[in-house]
Amino acid sequence: MDMTVILASVLFLIVGAGVGYFVRHKAYLAEVKEKQGKADEIIEKAKDAANDIKYKARKEAKEQAREEKEQFEKEVRKRENDLKSQEKDLATKEAKLDTKLEEHQAAMEKIKAREEEITLSIKKVELEVEKYKNKQAEISEKLTQVASLTRDEAKAELMKVMEEEARVDFSKELTRIESEYKEQAEEKSKRIVGVAIQRFAGEYVAEKTISTVDLPSDDLKGRLIGREGRNIRAFEQICGVDLIIDDTPEIVVVSSFNVIRREIARRTIEKLISDGRIHPAKIEEFHDKSKTDMEKHLLDLGQKAQMEIGVHGIHPEVLKLVGALNFRTSYTQNQYQHALEAAFICGAMAAEMGLNVKQARRAGLLHDIGKVLDASAEGSHAVIGADFAKKYGESPDIVHAIRAHHDDEKPESILAHLVAASDALSGARPGARKAMMESYVSRLTDIEEIVNSFEGVTKSYAISGGREVRVFVENDRVTDEQTVMLSRDIAKKIEEEMSYPGTIKITVVRETKAVGVAR
């Protein structure tokens, strides 16, 4: 019995120990599982925190990169502006240096011319002394013969001598008066120079009225005409031009007096050819697009001209007219380039005379804008151009200069004379305008015939395209003093009988030759 109890006790202890172990193990597994869950939760939180840190780091990096990029772009723009400013300063300094160099060269030329005048004056004085000695000898001889002359003969001889002396005295007095006028007060000299240098351009020549468009093939001509002429009628109605399609291979012709409308039509055809679809709706669409492109192109040209001459504040509508001058010619001279030339010439003359250079350049640039205004405006191009400039805020001085540059209004300011002069000088530049060979030869012939009609002239040559005439006279029939009057008489007759652009310089040459033979 005791043994049984003992065994039972031992067995109970073993079973209790097993149950205890099992319970403790289960509790341990539950605790491990709980801790594993907490560990996973901590890891997830750590991952979320890491992702937040990573996101913030990326965001901060992007923000920093953006700020650095903006800073870099600002620095680049600043450097570009600095470079542009430096380039502008260099251009200004270069222009000033060029101006000073031209002034220095002009001064040297004046000094050289003055030296030549002094040398010539000395020679003239020596000739005068010699001539008066000869004259004295002639008078002495005539006095010995006077007793044999009748009263009328003596009177005629005396009148001849007095007339000759009077012409000599008049020439000297004329030279003296001119010298005095050159030394007058500054304001008067400005007005005299302004009036003296002006010359007006010559007669009108009809402008070109057609533009040609090259076609890839003659097949497009039929498509441009369309079924029963539908496309060509729509094109002419929309564009306001005449479209000429003839047998000329791979070419169509756009005809209109309005140069801008003609250019828009030409561009419309090019767009139609490029697109390949030709029908009234497309014609209208491409015409509107070409018109918009053309207006932008004209404005760009006007702004470019404004920047080139160094002025600002010109109304965009006026600038469009300046740009439209690029499609207008006169005597084959491009009027856009002519306007720029006139602006720079006018500004240069204003600078020499101490006037407002920018105002002069502005007036020179705008003086011919009336040439491209619509035909509905009435009057000469100078008048309608002045009215248009006045409408868009140009100053009264500039409006008057535009209106007066072809004598539609009497010039009443120095600026008006300068604009007229710059207009003529640009047109008179050799090579600027081209005329027909027949008219060119005819003008030279007419000049030489007028010069040869004067007494004492042996021969004459029109040179430099009719801009200068060399006149040779007989030295025993024309004196040095008479050459002054002869050059003026020739110039006056040419002015009265001929029409010409620019100026004509008359140079009278008188030579005395002496031949000696040594034996």
C-alpha positions as CSV (number, residue, x, y, z in Angstrom):
1,M,0.0,0.0,0.0
2,D,2.7,2.4,0.8
3,M,4.4,1.5,-2.4
4,T,1.3,2.3,-4.3
5,V,0.9,5.6,-2.7
6,I,4.4,6.4,-3.4
7,L,4.1,5.4,-7.1
8,A,0.9,7.4,-7.3
9,S,2.6,10.4,-5.8
10,V,5.5,10.1,-8.1
11,L,3.2,9.8,-11.1
12,F,1.1,12.7,-10.0
13,L,4.3,14.8,-9.6
14,I,5.4,13.7,-13.1
15,V,2.0,14.6,-14.6
16,G,1.9,17.9,-12.7
17,A,5.4,18.7,-13.9
18,G,4.4,17.9,-17.5
19,V,1.2,20.0,-17.2
20,G,3.1,22.8,-15.6
21,Y,5.7,22.7,-18.3
22,F,3.0,22.7,-21.0
23,V,1.2,25.7,-19.4
24,R,4.5,27.6,-19.0
25,H,5.5,26.8,-22.6
26,K,2.1,28.0,-23.9
27,A,2.4,31.1,-21.8
28,Y,5.9,31.6,-23.2
29,L,4.7,31.2,-26.8
30,A,1.9,33.7,-26.2
31,E,4.4,36.2,-24.8
32,V,6.8,35.6,-27.7
33,K,3.9,36.1,-30.1
34,E,2.9,39.3,-28.4
35,K,6.4,40.6,-28.4
36,Q,6.8,39.6,-32.1
37,G,3.6,41.7,-32.9
38,K,5.0,44.7,-31.0
39,A,8.3,44.3,-32.9
40,D,6.5,44.2,-36.2
41,E,4.5,47.3,-35.3
42,I,7.7,49.0,-34.3
43,I,9.3,48.0,-37.6
44,E,6.2,49.3,-39.5
45,K,6.4,52.6,-37.7
46,A,10.1,52.8,-38.4
47,K,9.5,52.1,-42.1
48,D,6.8,54.8,-42.1
49,A,9.1,57.2,-40.4
50,A,11.9,56.4,-42.8
51,N,9.5,56.9,-45.7
52,D,8.5,60.3,-44.3
53,I,12.1,61.3,-43.8
54,K,12.9,60.1,-47.3
55,Y,9.9,62.1,-48.8
56,K,10.9,65.2,-46.9
57,A,14.5,64.8,-47.9
58,R,13.4,64.5,-51.6
59,K,11.1,67.5,-51.3
60,E,13.8,69.6,-49.7
61,A,16.3,68.5,-52.3
62,K,13.9,69.4,-55.1
63,E,13.2,72.8,-53.5
64,Q,16.9,73.4,-53.1
65,A,17.5,72.4,-56.7
66,R,14.7,74.7,-57.9
67,E,16.1,77.6,-55.9
68,E,19.6,77.0,-57.1
69,K,18.2,76.8,-60.7
70,E,16.4,80.1,-60.3
71,Q,19.5,81.7,-58.8
72,F,21.6,80.3,-61.7
73,E,19.1,81.7,-64.3
74,K,19.0,85.1,-62.6
75,E,22.8,85.1,-62.7
76,V,22.8,84.2,-66.4
77,R,20.2,86.9,-67.2
78,K,22.2,89.4,-65.2
79,R,25.4,88.5,-67.1
80,E,23.5,88.6,-70.4
81,N,22.2,92.1,-69.5
82,D,25.7,93.1,-68.5
83,L,27.1,91.9,-71.8
84,K,24.3,93.7,-73.8
85,S,25.0,96.9,-71.8
86,Q,28.7,96.5,-72.5
87,E,28.0,95.9,-76.2
88,K,25.8,99.0,-76.3
89,D,28.4,101.1,-74.6
90,L,31.1,99.8,-77.0
91,A,28.8,100.6,-80.0
92,T,28.2,104.1,-78.6
93,K,31.9,104.7,-78.0
94,E,32.7,103.3,-81.5
95,A,30.1,105.7,-83.0
96,K,31.5,108.6,-81.1
97,L,35.0,107.7,-82.2
98,D,33.9,107.4,-85.9
99,T,32.2,110.8,-85.5
100,K,35.3,112.4,-84.1
101,L,37.4,110.8,-86.8
102,E,35.1,112.1,-89.5
103,E,35.1,115.6,-87.9
104,H,38.9,115.5,-87.8
105,Q,39.1,114.4,-91.4
106,A,36.6,117.1,-92.4
107,A,38.7,119.7,-90.5
108,M,41.9,118.6,-92.2
109,E,40.1,118.8,-95.6
110,K,39.0,122.3,-94.8
111,I,42.5,123.3,-93.8
112,K,43.8,121.8,-97.0
113,A,41.2,123.6,-99.1
114,R,42.0,126.8,-97.4
115,E,45.7,126.4,-98.1
116,E,44.8,125.8,-101.8
117,E,42.6,128.9,-101.8
118,I,45.4,131.0,-100.4
119,T,47.8,129.7,-102.9
120,L,45.3,130.3,-105.7
121,S,44.7,133.8,-104.3
122,I,48.4,134.6,-104.4
123,K,48.6,133.5,-108.0
124,K,45.6,135.6,-108.9
125,V,47.1,138.6,-107.2
126,E,50.3,138.1,-109.2
127,L,48.3,137.7,-112.4
128,E,46.3,140.9,-111.6
129,V,49.5,142.9,-111.1
130,E,50.8,141.6,-114.4
131,K,47.5,142.3,-116.1
132,Y,47.3,145.8,-114.8
133,K,50.8,146.5,-116.0
134,N,49.7,145.3,-119.4
135,K,46.5,147.3,-119.2
136,Q,48.5,150.4,-118.3
137,A,50.7,149.8,-121.4
138,E,47.5,149.4,-123.5
139,I,46.0,152.6,-122.2
140,S,49.2,154.4,-122.9
141,E,49.1,153.2,-126.5
142,K,45.4,154.1,-126.8
143,L,46.0,157.6,-125.5
144,T,48.5,158.1,-128.2
145,Q,45.9,157.1,-130.7
146,V,42.9,158.9,-129.2
147,A,43.5,162.0,-131.2
148,S,42.8,160.1,-134.4
149,L,39.4,158.7,-133.0
150,T,36.0,160.3,-133.6
151,R,33.8,161.3,-130.7
152,D,31.6,158.2,-131.1
153,E,34.5,155.8,-131.5
154,A,36.2,157.2,-128.4
155,K,32.9,156.9,-126.5
156,A,32.4,153.3,-127.6
157,E,36.0,152.4,-126.6
158,L,35.5,154.0,-123.2
159,M,32.3,152.2,-122.7
160,K,33.9,148.9,-123.5
161,V,36.7,149.5,-121.1
162,M,34.3,150.6,-118.4
163,E,32.0,147.5,-118.9
164,E,35.0,145.2,-118.6
165,E,36.2,146.9,-115.4
166,A,32.6,146.8,-114.1
167,R,32.3,143.1,-114.6
168,V,35.6,142.5,-112.9
169,D,34.6,144.7,-109.9
170,F,31.2,142.9,-109.8
171,S,32.9,139.5,-109.6
172,K,35.1,140.7,-106.8
173,E,32.2,142.3,-104.9
174,L,30.2,139.1,-105.3
175,T,33.0,137.1,-103.9
176,R,33.4,139.5,-101.0
177,I,29.7,139.4,-100.2
178,E,29.7,135.6,-100.2
179,S,32.6,135.6,-97.8
180,E,30.8,138.1,-95.5
181,Y,27.6,135.9,-95.5
182,K,29.6,132.9,-94.5
183,E,30.8,134.8,-91.4
184,Q,27.4,135.9,-90.2
185,A,25.7,134.9,-86.9
186,E,25.2,131.3,-86.1
187,E,21.4,131.2,-86.5
188,K,21.5,132.9,-89.9
189,S,24.2,130.6,-91.1
190,K,22.2,127.6,-90.0
191,R,19.2,128.8,-92.1
192,I,21.4,129.6,-95.1
193,V,23.0,126.2,-95.0
194,G,19.7,124.5,-94.5
195,V,18.3,126.3,-97.6
196,A,21.4,126.0,-99.7
197,I,21.8,122.2,-99.5
198,Q,18.3,121.3,-100.4
199,R,17.5,119.9,-103.8
200,F,14.3,118.2,-104.7
201,A,14.1,114.8,-106.5
202,G,13.0,114.5,-110.1
203,E,10.0,113.3,-111.9
204,Y,7.7,110.4,-111.0
205,V,8.3,106.9,-112.4
206,A,5.5,104.3,-112.3
207,E,6.2,101.5,-109.8
208,K,6.1,97.8,-110.5
209,T,2.6,96.5,-110.2
210,I,3.1,92.7,-110.5
211,S,4.6,89.8,-108.5
212,T,5.3,86.4,-109.8
213,V,4.9,83.1,-108.0
214,D,6.8,79.9,-109.1
215,L,4.8,76.7,-109.3
216,P,6.2,73.2,-108.8
217,S,4.3,72.1,-112.0
218,D,1.8,73.4,-114.5
219,D,-0.9,71.0,-113.1
220,L,-1.4,73.5,-110.2
221,K,-2.7,76.1,-112.7
222,G,-5.8,74.1,-113.3
223,R,-6.4,73.6,-109.6
224,L,-5.9,77.4,-108.9
225,I,-8.5,78.1,-111.6
226,G,-10.9,75.5,-110.1
227,R,-14.0,74.0,-111.6
228,E,-15.6,76.6,-113.9
229,G,-13.2,79.2,-112.5
230,R,-14.5,79.0,-108.9
231,N,-11.2,79.1,-107.1
232,I,-9.7,82.0,-109.1
233,R,-12.8,84.1,-108.7
234,A,-12.8,83.4,-104.9
235,F,-9.1,84.3,-104.8
236,E,-9.5,87.6,-106.6
237,Q,-12.5,88.6,-104.5
238,I,-10.9,87.7,-101.2
239,C,-7.4,89.1,-101.9
240,G,-8.5,92.1,-103.9
241,V,-5.9,91.5,-106.7
242,D,-5.9,90.1,-110.3
243,L,-4.5,86.6,-110.7
244,I,-3.1,86.1,-114.2
245,I,-2.7,82.5,-115.3
246,D,-1.3,82.2,-118.9
247,D,0.9,80.0,-121.0
248,T,4.1,81.0,-119.2
249,P,5.5,77.7,-117.8
250,E,5.3,77.1,-114.0
251,I,4.5,80.8,-113.2
252,V,1.4,82.7,-112.2
253,V,1.3,86.5,-111.9
254,V,-0.3,88.6,-109.2
255,S,-1.2,92.1,-110.3
256,S,-2.3,95.1,-108.1
257,F,-1.2,98.7,-107.5
258,N,-1.4,98.0,-103.7
259,V,2.1,96.5,-102.9
260,I,1.0,95.2,-99.5
261,R,-2.2,93.5,-100.8
262,R,-0.1,92.0,-103.7
263,E,2.4,90.6,-101.2
264,I,-0.3,89.1,-99.0
265,A,-1.8,87.5,-102.1
266,R,1.6,86.1,-103.1
267,R,2.1,84.5,-99.7
268,T,-1.5,83.1,-99.8
269,I,-0.7,81.3,-103.0
270,E,2.5,79.9,-101.5
271,K,0.6,78.6,-98.5
272,L,-2.1,77.0,-100.8
273,I,0.6,75.3,-102.9
274,S,2.4,74.0,-99.7
275,D,-0.9,72.7,-98.2
276,G,-2.1,71.1,-101.4
277,R,-5.8,71.8,-100.7
278,I,-7.2,74.6,-102.9
279,H,-10.8,75.6,-102.5
280,P,-12.5,78.9,-101.4
281,A,-12.6,78.1,-97.7
282,K,-8.8,77.3,-97.6
283,I,-8.2,80.5,-99.7
284,E,-10.0,82.6,-97.1
285,E,-8.2,80.8,-94.2
286,F,-4.7,81.2,-95.7
287,H,-5.4,84.8,-96.7
288,D,-6.4,85.8,-93.1
289,K,-3.2,84.0,-91.8
290,S,-1.0,85.7,-94.4
291,K,-2.6,89.1,-93.6
292,T,-1.8,88.5,-89.9
293,D,1.7,87.4,-90.6
294,M,2.2,90.3,-92.9
295,E,1.1,92.9,-90.3
296,K,3.5,91.3,-87.8
297,H,6.3,91.4,-90.4
298,L,5.7,95.0,-91.2
299,L,5.7,95.9,-87.5
300,D,9.0,94.0,-87.0
301,L,10.6,95.9,-89.9
302,G,9.3,99.2,-88.5
303,Q,10.7,98.4,-85.0
304,K,14.0,97.4,-86.5
305,A,14.3,100.7,-88.3
306,Q,13.3,102.6,-85.1
307,M,16.0,100.8,-83.1
308,E,18.6,101.3,-85.9
309,I,18.3,105.1,-85.9
310,G,18.1,105.3,-82.1
311,V,14.6,106.7,-81.5
312,H,11.6,105.4,-79.7
313,G,7.9,106.1,-79.0
314,I,6.7,105.8,-82.6
315,H,3.1,104.5,-82.8
316,P,2.8,100.9,-84.0
317,E,0.5,101.9,-86.9
318,V,3.1,104.4,-88.1
319,L,5.8,101.7,-87.7
320,K,3.8,99.4,-89.9
321,L,3.9,102.0,-92.7
322,V,7.7,102.3,-92.3
323,G,7.9,98.5,-92.6
324,A,5.7,98.6,-95.7
325,L,8.2,100.8,-97.4
326,N,10.3,97.7,-97.8
327,F,7.9,96.6,-100.5
328,R,7.9,99.9,-102.4
329,T,10.6,101.2,-104.9
330,S,11.2,104.5,-106.6
331,Y,13.7,104.5,-109.6
332,T,14.4,100.9,-108.4
333,Q,15.6,102.3,-105.0
334,N,14.1,100.4,-102.1
335,Q,12.1,103.0,-100.1
336,Y,12.8,101.3,-96.7
337,Q,16.6,101.7,-97.2
338,H,15.9,105.2,-98.6
339,A,14.1,106.1,-95.4
340,L,17.0,104.8,-93.2
341,E,19.5,106.7,-95.4
342,A,17.5,109.9,-95.2
343,A,17.2,109.5,-91.4
344,F,21.0,109.1,-90.9
345,I,21.8,112.0,-93.4
346,C,19.3,114.3,-91.8
347,G,20.6,113.4,-88.3
348,A,24.2,114.0,-89.4
349,M,23.4,117.5,-90.8
350,A,21.4,118.3,-87.7
351,A,24.5,117.3,-85.6
352,E,26.8,119.6,-87.6
353,M,24.3,122.5,-87.1
354,G,23.8,121.9,-83.4
355,L,20.1,120.8,-83.8
356,N,18.1,118.0,-82.2
357,V,19.6,114.8,-83.9
358,K,16.9,112.4,-82.8
359,Q,14.1,114.6,-84.0
360,A,15.9,115.0,-87.4
361,R,16.4,111.2,-87.7
362,R,12.7,110.7,-86.8
363,A,11.5,113.1,-89.4
364,G,13.8,111.6,-92.1
365,L,12.6,108.1,-91.3
366,L,8.9,109.1,-91.6
367,H,9.0,111.5,-94.5
368,D,7.8,109.0,-97.2
369,I,5.2,106.9,-95.2
370,G,2.5,108.4,-97.4
371,K,3.7,106.4,-100.3
372,V,2.3,103.2,-98.8
373,L,-1.0,104.5,-97.6
374,D,-4.3,103.2,-99.1
375,A,-5.4,104.9,-102.3
376,S,-8.5,106.2,-100.6
377,A,-6.5,108.9,-99.0
378,E,-6.5,112.0,-101.1
379,G,-3.5,114.2,-101.9
380,S,0.3,113.8,-102.5
381,H,2.3,111.3,-100.5
382,A,3.8,114.2,-98.5
383,V,0.4,115.6,-97.5
384,I,-1.3,112.3,-96.6
385,G,1.8,111.1,-94.8
386,A,1.9,114.2,-92.7
387,D,-1.8,113.9,-91.8
388,F,-1.3,110.2,-90.8
389,A,1.7,111.1,-88.6
390,K,-0.3,113.9,-87.0
391,K,-3.2,111.5,-86.3
392,Y,-0.9,109.2,-84.4
393,G,0.8,111.8,-82.2
394,E,3.8,113.1,-84.0
395,S,5.0,116.6,-83.1
396,P,4.0,119.6,-85.2
397,D,7.6,120.1,-86.3
398,I,7.9,116.6,-87.7
399,V,4.5,116.8,-89.3
400,H,5.5,120.1,-91.0
401,A,8.8,118.6,-92.2
402,I,7.0,115.7,-93.8
403,R,4.4,117.9,-95.5
404,A,7.0,120.4,-96.8
405,H,9.6,118.0,-98.1
406,H,8.2,118.3,-101.7
407,D,7.0,121.9,-101.5
408,D,3.3,120.9,-100.8
409,E,3.7,123.4,-98.0
410,K,6.3,126.2,-97.8
411,P,9.2,125.1,-95.6
412,E,9.2,127.3,-92.5
413,S,11.8,125.5,-90.3
414,I,15.4,124.4,-90.6
415,L,14.2,120.8,-90.0
416,A,11.9,120.9,-93.1
417,H,14.8,122.0,-95.3
418,L,17.0,119.3,-93.8
419,V,14.4,116.6,-94.5
420,A,14.1,117.8,-98.1
421,A,17.9,117.8,-98.5
422,S,18.3,114.4,-97.0
423,D,15.6,113.0,-99.3
424,A,17.3,114.4,-102.3
425,L,20.8,113.3,-101.2
426,S,19.8,109.7,-100.6
427,G,18.1,109.6,-104.1
428,A,21.1,111.4,-105.7
429,R,23.7,108.9,-104.3
430,P,25.5,107.2,-107.2
431,G,23.9,103.8,-107.8
432,A,20.8,104.5,-105.6
433,R,18.5,105.0,-108.5
434,K,18.7,103.6,-111.9
435,A,17.2,105.2,-115.0
436,M,16.8,104.0,-118.6
437,M,19.9,104.3,-120.8
438,E,18.1,106.5,-123.3
439,S,17.1,109.1,-120.6
440,Y,20.6,108.9,-119.1
441,V,22.3,109.7,-122.5
442,S,19.7,112.3,-123.3
443,R,20.4,114.1,-120.0
444,L,24.1,114.2,-120.6
445,T,23.6,115.5,-124.1
446,D,21.2,118.2,-123.0
447,I,23.7,119.4,-120.3
448,E,26.6,119.6,-122.8
449,E,24.4,121.5,-125.4
450,I,23.4,124.1,-122.8
451,V,27.0,124.6,-121.7
452,N,28.3,124.8,-125.3
453,S,25.8,127.5,-126.1
454,F,27.8,130.1,-124.0
455,E,30.3,132.3,-125.7
456,G,34.0,131.5,-125.1
457,V,33.3,127.8,-124.3
458,T,35.6,125.5,-126.4
459,K,34.4,122.2,-125.1
460,S,32.5,120.6,-122.1
461,Y,32.2,117.2,-120.6
462,A,29.4,115.9,-118.4
463,I,30.9,113.4,-115.9
464,S,29.9,111.4,-112.8
465,G,26.5,110.5,-114.3
466,G,25.6,114.1,-115.0
467,R,26.4,115.2,-111.5
468,E,29.4,117.4,-112.6
469,V,30.3,119.3,-115.7
470,R,33.8,120.4,-116.7
471,V,33.8,123.5,-118.9
472,F,36.9,124.6,-120.9
473,V,37.1,128.2,-122.1
474,E,39.3,130.3,-124.3
475,N,41.8,132.1,-122.2
476,D,42.0,135.1,-124.5
477,R,38.2,135.6,-124.5
478,V,37.3,134.8,-120.8
479,T,39.2,136.3,-117.9
480,D,39.6,134.7,-114.4
481,E,37.0,137.0,-113.0
482,Q,34.6,136.2,-115.9
483,T,34.8,132.4,-115.1
484,V,33.0,133.1,-111.8
485,M,30.0,134.7,-113.6
486,L,30.1,132.1,-116.4
487,S,29.8,129.2,-113.9
488,R,26.8,131.0,-112.3
489,D,25.2,131.7,-115.6
490,I,25.5,128.1,-116.7
491,A,24.1,126.8,-113.4
492,K,21.1,129.2,-113.7
493,K,20.3,128.1,-117.3
494,I,20.5,124.4,-116.4
495,E,18.2,125.0,-113.5
496,E,15.7,126.8,-115.8
497,E,15.7,124.3,-118.6
498,M,16.2,120.9,-117.0
499,S,14.6,118.7,-114.4
500,Y,17.1,116.4,-112.5
501,P,17.6,114.8,-109.1
502,G,20.3,116.1,-106.7
503,T,22.8,118.8,-107.8
504,I,25.1,119.5,-110.7
505,K,28.5,121.0,-110.1
506,I,29.9,123.3,-112.8
507,T,33.7,123.7,-113.0
508,V,35.0,126.2,-115.4
509,V,38.7,125.7,-116.4
510,R,40.8,128.5,-118.0
511,E,44.4,127.7,-118.9
512,T,47.2,129.9,-120.2
513,K,49.9,128.2,-122.1
514,A,53.3,129.7,-123.0
515,V,55.7,127.9,-125.4
516,G,59.4,128.8,-125.6
517,V,62.0,127.4,-127.9
518,A,65.7,127.2,-126.9
519,R,68.2,127.2,-129.7
